[in-house]
Amino acid sequence: MGEAGYRVLWWNEGGNRSHLAVPFSDAEAFLRQRFLLIGLAVEGRPRR
């Protein structure tokens, strides 16, 4: 198996699903950057 990490999943403006495997060492920086870019699209969504 590969390096342990997160699989990050999001929907872009066109409604297409994208995903990327992010190693734990990079996940915090990646997620901060990604969520700043998509901003309010993530806020208010229920967590499951």
N, C-alpha and C positions, 0 to 999 in steps of 0.2 A: 504494500500500500504506500501511497505518497505521504508527504508531510501532513501532520495533523493540522486542521484548519477549519474555517467556516466555509459553507457554500452560501454566497450572497446572491439573493434573487430580487429582481426589481422589474418594474414595467416602465418602458420608456414612453415618450409622448404619443407615439403611434399605437400604443397598446400592445406592443410586442414584448414578450418576456425575455429578459436577459439574465444570465447567471455567470458567476465567476467564483472559482475556488480561491480563497484567500488564506494563506498560512496564518496561524495564530500570532506570529511575530509581527505581521504586517496589518492585522485586521483592524486594530484600533485606528491607525492613521488612515487606512483605506476607508473605513466606515465614516470617519469624521468628514473626509473629503467628499465622499459620495452623498452623504445625507445633507451636507451644505449645498451641494449642487441641486438636489431634487427638493430640498427644503420642505415647504408646506405640504407637498404631495404625501409625505409620510405621516405628518402630524394628524392626530385624530382618527387614524385607522385603528380598529380594535386589534389587540394582540391575542393570539390563540396559542 
